[in-house]
Amino acid sequence: MNLRSLSRIPISLDSAWPELIERRLDLQRLFIFVVLPAVLVTPVSLLVASSQPAGYLPEMLSRKPVQELMGLLFIAEVFSFVLLGWLLTQVARTVGLTLDHDDAYRLAAIGPVPIWLSGLGLLVPDPLLGAGAAVLGLGLSCGTLYHGLCALNRSRGDALVIASIVHVAVGACVAAWAVLLVGMLV
């Protein structure tokens, strides 16, 4: 598995998915070596951005203690991993798609990596570019989840069902994040 095939995960079913599925990656290792470093990107980016000159962060964010925001973001991102794995399992079961509990959590560890990495957008002094990074990360995360579910299901015939599973799971996580962000800004 090379970097080129890994970079195609969000847009291609045949890139690295067969090898990832065959390896049956250990959940504990995935959590330690993928999830934890990825969820630390946004809090660390926030810390770095807060040490920049005034006007670098939106004023509403700059009024809050950075350490408090960092802790909240870290906890929320780890919680979103757990929530996403559980939602993928439940929604797949509801629509009659076979999805193993461990596979759902493997997908929940790999799927959100683009949105977690989009936290690097906090380092860009232009809020529009930072928001663009977040939207791009969300789209790539949705693509990763969709193609991962297709690869796990080994069927392209259930594309609409798989898209609906991704839609419900990501929608619930985005709603939870919206509530958290409003709570942080108020």
Residue frames as a rotation matrix with the C-alpha (Angstrom) as fourth column:
MET 1
0.592 0.806 0.000 0.00
0.806 -0.592 0.000 0.00
0.000 0.000 -1.000 0.00
ASN 2
-0.550 -0.816 0.180 1.54
0.822 -0.567 -0.058 3.29
0.149 0.116 0.982 -1.05
LEU 3
-0.655 0.238 -0.717 0.70
0.236 -0.838 -0.493 6.93
-0.718 -0.492 0.493 -0.49
ARG 4
-0.869 0.326 -0.372 -0.88
-0.485 -0.413 0.771 7.26
0.097 0.850 0.517 -3.93
SER 5
-0.509 0.716 -0.478 -3.40
0.310 0.670 0.674 4.47
0.803 0.196 -0.563 -3.30
LEU 6
-0.447 0.327 -0.832 -4.16
0.874 -0.038 -0.485 5.85
-0.190 -0.944 -0.269 0.18
SER 7
-0.824 0.110 -0.556 -4.83
-0.093 -0.994 -0.059 9.30
-0.559 0.003 0.829 -1.26
ARG 8
-0.755 0.556 -0.347 -7.45
-0.426 -0.014 0.905 7.78
0.498 0.831 0.248 -3.57
ILE 9
-0.874 0.408 -0.263 -9.47
0.483 0.681 -0.551 6.20
-0.046 -0.609 -0.792 -0.74
PRO 10
-0.456 0.767 -0.452 -12.15
-0.012 -0.513 -0.859 8.96
-0.890 -0.386 0.243 -0.73
ILE 11
-0.027 0.443 -0.896 -12.73
-0.850 -0.481 -0.212 8.80
-0.526 0.756 0.389 -4.48
SER 12
-0.171 -0.110 -0.979 -12.13
-0.798 0.598 0.072 5.21
0.578 0.794 -0.190 -5.54
LEU 13
0.742 0.515 0.428 -13.50
-0.664 0.649 0.370 1.87
-0.087 -0.559 0.824 -4.46
ASP 14
0.933 -0.335 -0.133 -10.64
0.262 0.884 -0.388 -0.09
0.248 0.327 0.912 -5.97
SER 15
0.427 -0.828 0.363 -7.67
-0.562 -0.558 -0.611 1.91
0.708 0.056 -0.704 -4.66
ALA 16
-0.652 -0.744 0.146 -6.57
-0.528 0.307 -0.792 0.69
0.544 -0.593 -0.593 -1.24
TRP 17
0.107 0.799 0.592 -9.85
-0.993 0.063 0.095 -0.66
0.039 -0.598 0.800 0.10
PRO 18
0.730 0.193 -0.655 -9.29
-0.262 0.965 -0.008 -4.33
0.631 0.178 0.756 -0.83
GLU 19
-0.211 -0.901 -0.378 -5.94
0.237 0.328 -0.914 -4.34
0.948 -0.283 0.144 0.97
LEU 20
-0.627 0.038 0.778 -7.31
-0.669 -0.539 -0.512 -2.47
0.400 -0.842 0.363 3.99
ILE 21
0.454 0.872 0.182 -10.18
-0.870 0.391 0.299 -4.94
0.190 -0.294 0.937 4.31
GLU 22
0.568 -0.296 -0.768 -7.87
-0.001 0.933 -0.360 -7.92
0.823 0.205 0.530 3.90
ARG 23
-0.498 -0.860 0.112 -5.54
-0.060 -0.095 -0.994 -6.69
0.865 -0.501 -0.005 6.66
ARG 24
0.506 0.767 -0.394 -8.36
0.434 0.168 0.885 -6.42
0.745 -0.619 -0.248 9.22
LEU 25
-0.362 -0.744 0.562 -6.50
-0.045 -0.588 -0.808 -3.71
0.931 -0.318 0.179 11.12
ASP 26
-0.375 0.124 -0.919 -6.51
0.878 0.366 -0.309 -3.96
0.298 -0.922 -0.246 14.90
LEU 27
0.543 0.723 0.428 -8.91
0.530 -0.690 0.493 -1.42
0.651 -0.041 -0.758 16.43
GLN 28
0.752 -0.310 -0.582 -6.62
0.485 -0.337 0.807 -0.57
-0.446 -0.889 -0.104 19.32
ARG 29
-0.347 -0.929 0.130 -3.71
0.748 -0.190 0.636 0.18
-0.566 0.318 0.761 16.96
LEU 30
-0.195 0.363 0.911 -5.98
0.794 -0.486 0.364 2.18
0.575 0.795 -0.194 14.68
PHE 31
0.832 0.547 -0.098 -7.12
0.484 -0.626 0.611 4.25
0.273 -0.556 -0.785 17.63
ILE 32
0.510 -0.700 -0.499 -3.59
0.451 -0.277 0.849 4.88
-0.732 -0.658 0.174 18.90
PHE 33
-0.464 -0.874 0.145 -1.85
0.532 -0.143 0.835 5.45
-0.709 0.464 0.531 15.55
VAL 34
-0.599 0.303 0.741 -4.62
0.670 -0.318 0.671 7.01
0.439 0.898 -0.012 13.41
VAL 35
0.413 0.906 0.096 -7.43
0.686 -0.379 0.621 8.43
0.599 -0.191 -0.778 15.52
LEU 36
0.558 -0.182 -0.810 -5.44
0.701 -0.419 0.577 10.04
-0.444 -0.890 -0.106 18.36
PRO 37
-0.581 -0.800 -0.152 -2.89
0.594 -0.544 0.593 11.82
-0.557 0.254 0.791 16.13
ALA 38
-0.580 0.402 0.709 -5.62
0.620 -0.347 0.704 12.97
0.529 0.847 -0.048 13.73
VAL 39
0.520 0.850 -0.087 -7.89
0.702 -0.367 0.610 14.34
0.486 -0.379 -0.788 16.46
LEU 40
0.227 -0.519 -0.824 -4.98
0.752 -0.444 0.487 16.25
-0.618 -0.730 0.290 17.96
VAL 41
-0.493 -0.450 0.745 -4.50
0.850 -0.429 0.305 18.25
0.182 0.783 0.594 14.74
THR 42
0.229 0.676 0.701 -7.34
0.465 -0.708 0.531 20.70
0.855 0.204 -0.477 15.41
PRO 43
0.911 0.106 -0.397 -6.54
0.408 -0.357 0.840 21.44
-0.053 -0.928 -0.369 19.09
VAL 44
0.000 -0.982 -0.190 -2.84
0.772 -0.121 0.625 21.91
-0.636 -0.146 0.758 18.30
SER 45
-0.413 -0.071 0.908 -3.70
0.793 -0.517 0.321 24.09
0.447 0.853 0.270 15.28
LEU 46
0.657 0.709 0.255 -5.94
0.435 -0.634 0.640 26.16
0.615 -0.309 -0.725 17.56
LEU 47
0.652 -0.501 -0.570 -3.09
0.561 -0.188 0.806 26.56
-0.511 -0.845 0.158 20.04
VAL 48
-0.422 -0.850 0.314 -0.69
0.839 -0.236 0.490 27.68
-0.342 0.470 0.814 17.31
ALA 49
-0.164 0.443 0.882 -3.26
0.684 -0.593 0.425 30.04
0.711 0.672 -0.205 15.77
SER 50
0.825 0.526 -0.209 -4.01
0.499 -0.501 0.707 31.58
0.267 -0.687 -0.675 19.17
SER 51
0.278 -0.802 -0.528 -0.35
0.652 -0.246 0.717 32.49
-0.705 -0.544 0.455 19.62
GLN 52
-0.356 -0.339 0.871 -0.40
0.905 -0.358 0.231 34.49
0.233 0.870 0.435 16.37
PRO 53
-0.999 -0.052 -0.015 -1.04
0.054 -0.976 -0.209 38.25
-0.004 -0.209 0.978 16.24
ALA 54
-0.402 0.905 -0.140 -4.53
0.020 -0.144 -0.989 39.59
-0.915 -0.401 0.039 16.98
GLY 55
0.128 0.584 -0.802 -7.05
-0.854 -0.346 -0.388 39.11
-0.504 0.734 0.454 14.22
TYR 56
-0.768 -0.485 -0.418 -5.76
-0.630 0.688 0.360 35.67
0.114 0.540 -0.834 13.31
LEU 57
-0.803 0.584 -0.121 -8.68
0.596 0.787 -0.155 33.87
0.005 -0.197 -0.980 14.95
PRO 58
-0.083 0.847 0.526 -12.28
0.321 -0.477 0.818 35.05
0.944 0.236 -0.232 14.75
GLU 59
-0.497 -0.176 0.850 -12.99
-0.552 -0.692 -0.466 37.36
0.670 -0.701 0.246 17.68
MET 60
0.555 0.780 0.290 -15.58
-0.740 0.304 0.600 35.04
0.380 -0.548 0.745 19.23
LEU 61
0.739 -0.348 -0.578 -12.98
0.363 0.927 -0.094 32.27
0.568 -0.141 0.811 19.48
SER 62
-0.237 -0.951 0.199 -10.21
0.309 -0.268 -0.913 34.52
0.921 -0.155 0.357 20.73
ARG 63
0.006 0.308 0.951 -12.28
-0.755 -0.622 0.206 35.54
0.655 -0.720 0.229 23.79
LYS 64
0.929 0.370 -0.007 -12.34
-0.292 0.746 0.598 31.98
0.227 -0.553 0.802 25.20
PRO 65
0.213 -0.877 0.430 -9.41
-0.752 0.134 0.646 30.36
-0.624 -0.461 -0.631 27.05
VAL 66
0.051 -0.255 -0.965 -7.55
-0.930 0.341 -0.139 28.32
0.364 0.905 -0.220 24.45
GLN 67
-0.898 -0.436 0.062 -6.82
-0.425 0.820 -0.383 25.39
0.116 -0.370 -0.922 26.78
GLU 68
-0.359 0.859 0.364 -10.54
-0.301 0.263 -0.917 25.02
-0.884 -0.439 0.164 27.49
LEU 69
0.474 0.519 -0.711 -11.35
-0.814 -0.051 -0.579 25.01
-0.337 0.853 0.398 23.76
MET 70
-0.352 -0.699 -0.623 -8.55
-0.840 0.529 -0.120 22.53
0.414 0.481 -0.773 23.07
GLY 71
-0.898 0.033 0.440 -9.90
-0.262 0.763 -0.591 20.12
-0.355 -0.646 -0.676 25.66
LEU 72
0.059 0.998 0.030 -13.44
-0.398 0.051 -0.916 20.42
-0.915 0.042 0.400 24.37
LEU 73
0.348 0.024 -0.937 -12.35
-0.938 0.016 -0.347 19.85
0.007 1.000 0.028 20.78
PHE 74
-0.691 -0.680 -0.245 -10.28
-0.665 0.731 -0.155 16.82
0.284 0.055 -0.957 21.69
ILE 75
-0.720 0.487 0.494 -13.09
-0.119 0.615 -0.780 15.21
-0.684 -0.620 -0.384 23.69
ALA 76
0.280 0.891 -0.358 -15.64
-0.551 -0.156 -0.820 16.03
-0.786 0.427 0.447 20.99
GLU 77
0.070 -0.308 -0.949 -13.51
-0.974 0.186 -0.132 14.53
0.217 0.933 -0.286 18.22
VAL 78
-0.932 -0.362 0.015 -12.89
-0.352 0.895 -0.273 11.31
0.085 -0.260 -0.962 20.15
PHE 79
-0.414 0.865 0.284 -16.61
-0.127 0.255 -0.959 11.16
-0.901 -0.433 0.004 20.98
SER 80
0.296 0.541 -0.787 -17.47
-0.851 -0.224 -0.475 11.67
-0.433 0.810 0.394 17.30
PHE 81
-0.585 -0.546 -0.600 -15.35
-0.725 0.683 0.086 8.60
0.363 0.485 -0.795 16.46
VAL 82
-0.935 0.267 0.234 -17.34
0.054 0.759 -0.649 6.51
-0.351 -0.595 -0.724 18.96
LEU 83
-0.091 0.962 -0.259 -20.65
-0.320 -0.274 -0.907 8.01
-0.943 0.000 0.333 17.81
LEU 84
0.017 0.058 -0.998 -19.87
-0.996 -0.089 -0.022 7.42
-0.090 0.994 0.056 14.14
GLY 85
-0.870 -0.380 -0.314 -18.94
-0.409 0.912 0.027 3.77
0.276 0.152 -0.949 14.68
TRP 86
-0.726 0.663 0.183 -22.11
0.185 0.445 -0.876 3.16
-0.662 -0.602 -0.446 16.67
LEU 87
0.063 0.788 -0.613 -24.29
-0.551 -0.485 -0.679 5.02
-0.832 0.380 0.404 14.13
LEU 88
-0.365 -0.253 -0.896 -22.83
-0.918 0.258 0.301 3.13
0.156 0.932 -0.326 11.18
THR 89
-0.999 -0.016 -0.047 -23.59
-0.006 0.976 -0.219 -0.17
0.050 -0.218 -0.975 12.91
GLN 90
-0.508 0.860 -0.042 -27.13
0.184 0.061 -0.981 0.80
-0.841 -0.507 -0.189 13.90
VAL 91
0.085 0.559 -0.825 -28.18
-0.731 -0.527 -0.433 2.41
-0.676 0.640 0.364 10.64
ALA 92
-0.598 -0.345 -0.723 -26.71
-0.759 0.534 0.373 -0.43
0.257 0.772 -0.581 8.57
ARG 93
-0.958 0.276 0.078 -28.57
0.213 0.866 -0.452 -2.95
-0.192 -0.417 -0.888 10.71
THR 94
-0.277 0.906 -0.321 -31.80
-0.137 -0.368 -0.920 -0.93
-0.951 -0.211 0.226 10.34
VAL 95
0.208 0.348 -0.914 -31.66
-0.910 -0.274 -0.311 -0.99
-0.358 0.897 0.260 6.53
GLY 96
0.890 0.245 0.385 -30.64
-0.177 0.963 -0.204 -4.65
-0.421 0.113 0.900 6.43
LEU 97
0.566 -0.780 -0.267 -27.00
-0.442 -0.014 -0.897 -4.21
0.696 0.626 -0.353 5.43
THR 98
0.834 -0.340 -0.435 -24.51
0.535 0.695 0.481 -6.56
0.139 -0.633 0.761 7.04
LEU 99
0.300 -0.772 0.561 -21.82
-0.293 -0.634 -0.716 -4.57
0.908 0.050 -0.416 8.81
ASP 100
0.220 -0.347 -0.912 -19.63
0.774 0.631 -0.053 -6.13
0.594 -0.694 0.407 11.47
HIS 101
0.938 0.148 -0.315 -19.17
0.334 -0.634 0.697 -4.09
-0.097 -0.759 -0.644 14.67
ASP 102
0.160 -0.964 -0.213 -15.37
0.486 -0.111 0.867 -4.07
-0.859 -0.242 0.451 14.29
ASP 103
-0.369 -0.252 0.894 -15.61
0.929 -0.140 0.344 -3.10
0.039 0.957 0.286 10.61
ALA 104
0.634 0.663 0.398 -17.87
0.613 -0.745 0.264 -0.18
0.471 0.077 -0.879 11.52
TYR 105
0.853 -0.352 -0.384 -15.30
0.130 -0.571 0.811 1.11
-0.505 -0.742 -0.441 14.00
ARG 106
-0.204 -0.907 0.368 -12.45
0.738 0.104 0.667 0.55
-0.643 0.408 0.648 11.52
LEU 107
-0.089 0.276 0.957 -14.39
0.880 -0.428 0.205 2.68
0.466 0.861 -0.205 9.07
ALA 108
0.897 0.441 -0.004 -15.13
0.376 -0.760 0.531 5.24
0.231 -0.478 -0.848 11.80
ALA 109
0.411 -0.834 -0.368 -11.37
0.394 -0.202 0.897 5.48
-0.822 -0.513 0.246 12.42
ILE 110
-0.535 -0.662 0.525 -10.42
0.726 -0.044 0.686 5.96
-0.431 0.748 0.504 8.76
GLY 111
0.104 0.716 0.690 -13.43
0.968 -0.233 0.096 7.89
0.230 0.658 -0.717 7.44
PRO 112
0.906 0.392 -0.162 -13.19
0.421 -0.876 0.235 11.15
-0.050 -0.281 -0.958 9.40
VAL 113
0.042 -0.977 -0.211 -9.43
0.840 -0.080 0.537 11.62
-0.541 -0.200 0.817 8.92
PRO 114
-0.403 -0.230 0.886 -9.91
0.772 -0.605 0.194 14.26
0.492 0.762 0.422 6.16
ILE 115
0.550 0.648 0.527 -12.24
0.236 -0.726 0.646 16.34
0.801 -0.231 -0.553 8.33
TRP 116
0.801 -0.347 -0.488 -9.91
0.511 -0.029 0.859 16.00
-0.312 -0.937 0.154 11.31
LEU 117
-0.230 -0.955 0.188 -6.97
0.916 -0.147 0.374 17.12
-0.330 0.258 0.908 9.16
SER 118
0.102 0.327 0.939 -8.99
0.681 -0.712 0.174 20.07
0.725 0.622 -0.295 7.90
GLY 119
0.823 0.109 -0.557 -8.29
0.538 -0.462 0.705 21.59
-0.180 -0.880 -0.439 11.33
LEU 120
-0.276 -0.961 0.021 -5.05
0.868 -0.240 0.434 22.72
-0.413 0.138 0.900 9.72
GLY 121
0.000 0.389 0.921 -7.26
0.747 -0.613 0.259 25.39
0.665 0.688 -0.290 8.11
LEU 122
0.862 0.270 -0.430 -7.08
0.503 -0.565 0.654 27.23
-0.066 -0.779 -0.623 11.44
LEU 123
0.018 -0.958 -0.287 -3.47
0.674 -0.201 0.711 28.05
-0.739 -0.206 0.641 10.57
VAL 124
-0.451 -0.081 0.889 -4.57
0.824 -0.421 0.379 30.02
0.344 0.903 0.257 7.51
PRO 125
-0.853 0.065 -0.517 -5.26
0.281 -0.778 -0.562 33.66
-0.439 -0.625 0.646 8.42
ASP 126
-0.730 0.639 -0.241 -8.15
-0.621 -0.474 0.624 33.86
0.284 0.606 0.743 5.92
PRO 127
-0.469 0.604 0.645 -11.40
-0.469 0.448 -0.761 32.53
-0.748 -0.659 0.073 7.49
LEU 128
0.501 0.673 -0.544 -12.83
-0.813 0.150 -0.562 31.79
-0.297 0.724 0.623 4.03
LEU 129
-0.066 -0.616 -0.785 -9.93
-0.710 0.582 -0.397 29.46
0.701 0.531 -0.476 3.20
GLY 130
-0.877 -0.226 0.425 -10.26
-0.477 0.521 -0.708 27.82
-0.062 -0.823 -0.564 6.62
ALA 131
0.000 0.959 0.282 -13.96
-0.599 0.226 -0.768 27.24
-0.801 -0.169 0.575 6.02
GLY 132
0.463 0.107 -0.880 -13.16
-0.865 0.271 -0.423 25.90
0.193 0.957 0.218 2.56
ALA 133
-0.618 -0.740 -0.266 -10.74
-0.608 0.664 -0.434 23.42
0.498 -0.107 -0.861 4.10
ALA 134
-0.675 0.436 0.596 -13.48
-0.427 0.428 -0.797 22.25
-0.602 -0.792 -0.103 6.48
VAL 135
0.417 0.870 -0.264 -16.01
-0.716 0.136 -0.685 21.79
-0.560 0.475 0.679 3.64
LEU 136
0.154 -0.461 -0.874 -13.43
-0.819 0.436 -0.374 19.93
0.553 0.773 -0.310 1.54
GLY 137
-0.841 -0.497 0.216 -12.59
-0.520 0.628 -0.579 17.72
0.153 -0.599 -0.786 4.54
LEU 138
-0.238 0.845 0.478 -16.26
-0.536 0.297 -0.791 16.95
-0.810 -0.444 0.382 5.10
GLY 139
0.581 0.455 -0.675 -16.74
-0.806 0.206 -0.555 15.99
-0.113 0.866 0.486 1.45
LEU 140
-0.205 -0.744 -0.636 -13.66
-0.699 0.566 -0.436 13.76
0.685 0.355 -0.636 1.44
SER 141
-0.814 -0.023 0.580 -14.79
-0.508 0.512 -0.693 12.14
-0.282 -0.858 -0.429 4.70
CYS 142
0.240 0.964 0.116 -18.20
-0.655 0.249 -0.714 11.39
-0.717 0.095 0.691 3.18
GLY 143
0.474 -0.144 -0.869 -16.48
-0.800 0.341 -0.493 9.89
0.367 0.929 0.046 0.14
THR 144
-0.642 -0.765 -0.047 -14.23
-0.640 0.568 -0.517 7.78
0.422 -0.302 -0.855 2.35
LEU 145
-0.533 0.520 0.667 -17.18
-0.496 0.447 -0.745 6.45
-0.685 -0.728 0.019 4.35
TYR 146
0.508 0.783 -0.360 -19.20
-0.738 0.181 -0.650 5.74
-0.444 0.595 0.670 1.21
HIS 147
0.272 -0.466 -0.842 -16.44
-0.741 0.457 -0.492 3.88
0.614 0.758 -0.221 -0.60
GLY 148
-0.769 -0.549 0.328 -15.47
-0.621 0.517 -0.589 2.04
0.153 -0.657 -0.738 2.56
LEU 149
-0.158 0.805 0.572 -19.03
-0.554 0.407 -0.726 0.81
-0.817 -0.431 0.382 3.07
CYS 150
0.652 0.350 -0.673 -19.21
-0.758 0.281 -0.589 -0.22
-0.017 0.894 0.448 -0.59
ALA 151
-0.201 -0.827 -0.524 -15.95
-0.707 0.493 -0.507 -2.15
0.678 0.269 -0.684 -0.24
LEU 152
-0.796 -0.061 0.602 -17.07
-0.544 0.505 -0.670 -3.81
-0.263 -0.861 -0.436 2.99
ASN 153
0.163 0.958 0.237 -20.43
-0.556 0.287 -0.780 -4.70
-0.815 -0.005 0.579 1.45
ARG 154
-0.712 -0.577 0.401 -18.70
0.030 0.546 0.837 -5.99
-0.702 0.608 -0.371 -1.72
SER 155
-0.101 0.743 0.662 -21.60
0.963 0.239 -0.121 -4.75
-0.249 0.625 -0.740 -3.77
ARG 156
-0.969 -0.181 -0.165 -22.12
0.128 -0.949 0.287 -1.69
-0.209 0.257 0.944 -5.88
GLY 157
-0.536 0.831 0.148 -25.79
0.474 0.151 0.867 -2.47
0.698 0.535 -0.475 -6.36
ASP 158
0.316 0.645 -0.695 -26.77
0.938 -0.103 0.331 -1.02
0.142 -0.757 -0.638 -3.00
ALA 159
-0.598 -0.685 0.416 -25.33
0.645 -0.720 -0.257 2.42
0.475 0.114 0.872 -3.73
LEU 160
-0.097 0.646 0.757 -28.46
-0.197 -0.758 0.621 4.30
0.976 -0.089 0.201 -2.66
VAL 161
0.825 0.372 -0.425 -28.75
0.279 0.386 0.879 2.34
0.491 -0.844 0.215 0.59
ILE 162
0.064 -0.897 -0.437 -25.07
0.994 0.096 -0.051 2.91
0.088 -0.431 0.898 1.37
ALA 163
-0.603 -0.233 0.763 -25.38
0.322 -0.946 -0.034 6.61
0.729 0.225 0.646 0.54
SER 164
0.389 0.819 0.423 -28.34
-0.183 -0.381 0.906 6.86
0.903 -0.430 0.001 2.92
ILE 165
0.667 -0.243 -0.705 -26.34
0.717 0.466 0.518 5.20
0.202 -0.851 0.484 5.72
VAL 166
-0.453 -0.890 0.039 -23.52
0.867 -0.451 -0.213 7.71
0.207 -0.063 0.976 5.22
HIS 167
-0.332 0.413 0.848 -26.05
0.079 -0.884 0.461 10.55
0.940 0.220 0.261 5.04
VAL 168
0.733 0.678 -0.054 -27.71
0.069 0.005 0.998 9.66
0.676 -0.735 -0.043 8.34
ALA 169
0.485 -0.606 -0.631 -24.46
0.875 0.341 0.344 8.95
0.007 -0.719 0.695 10.20
VAL 170
-0.595 -0.746 0.300 -22.65
0.752 -0.648 -0.121 12.07
0.284 0.154 0.946 8.98
GLY 171
-0.090 0.658 0.748 -25.76
0.061 -0.745 0.664 14.21
0.994 0.105 0.026 9.45
ALA 172
0.838 0.389 -0.383 -26.06
0.360 0.135 0.923 13.18
0.410 -0.912 -0.027 13.08
CYS 173
0.088 -0.891 -0.445 -22.37
0.983 0.005 0.184 13.87
-0.162 -0.453 0.876 13.70
VAL 174
-0.616 -0.271 0.739 -22.59
0.503 -0.858 0.105 17.28
0.606 0.436 0.665 11.99
ALA 175
0.396 0.825 0.403 -25.64
0.055 -0.459 0.887 18.15
0.917 -0.329 -0.227 14.11
ALA 176
0.729 -0.198 -0.655 -23.73
0.684 0.240 0.689 17.20
0.021 -0.950 0.311 17.26
TRP 177
-0.374 -0.926 0.050 -20.80
0.927 -0.373 0.033 19.34
-0.012 0.059 0.998 16.13
ALA 178
-0.257 0.357 0.898 -23.12
0.294 -0.856 0.424 22.29
0.921 0.373 0.115 15.41
VAL 179
0.811 0.577 -0.095 -24.46
0.224 -0.157 0.962 22.15
0.540 -0.801 -0.256 18.94
LEU 180
0.383 -0.758 -0.527 -20.92
0.891 0.153 0.427 21.97
-0.243 -0.634 0.734 20.33
LEU 181
-0.527 -0.645 0.553 -19.70
0.788 -0.615 0.033 24.91
0.319 0.453 0.832 18.23
VAL 182
0.160 0.655 0.739 -22.65
0.106 -0.756 0.646 27.10
0.981 -0.025 -0.190 19.20
GLY 183
0.895 0.163 -0.416 -22.01
0.401 0.120 0.908 26.22
0.197 -0.979 0.042 22.84
MET 184
0.023 -0.974 -0.225 -18.34
0.982 -0.020 0.189 27.12
-0.189 -0.226 0.956 22.49
LEU 185
-0.563 -0.284 0.776 -19.04
0.598 -0.789 0.145 30.46
0.571 0.545 0.614 20.85
VAL 186
0.390 0.797 0.461 -21.75
0.136 -0.546 0.827 31.61
0.911 -0.260 -0.321 23.25
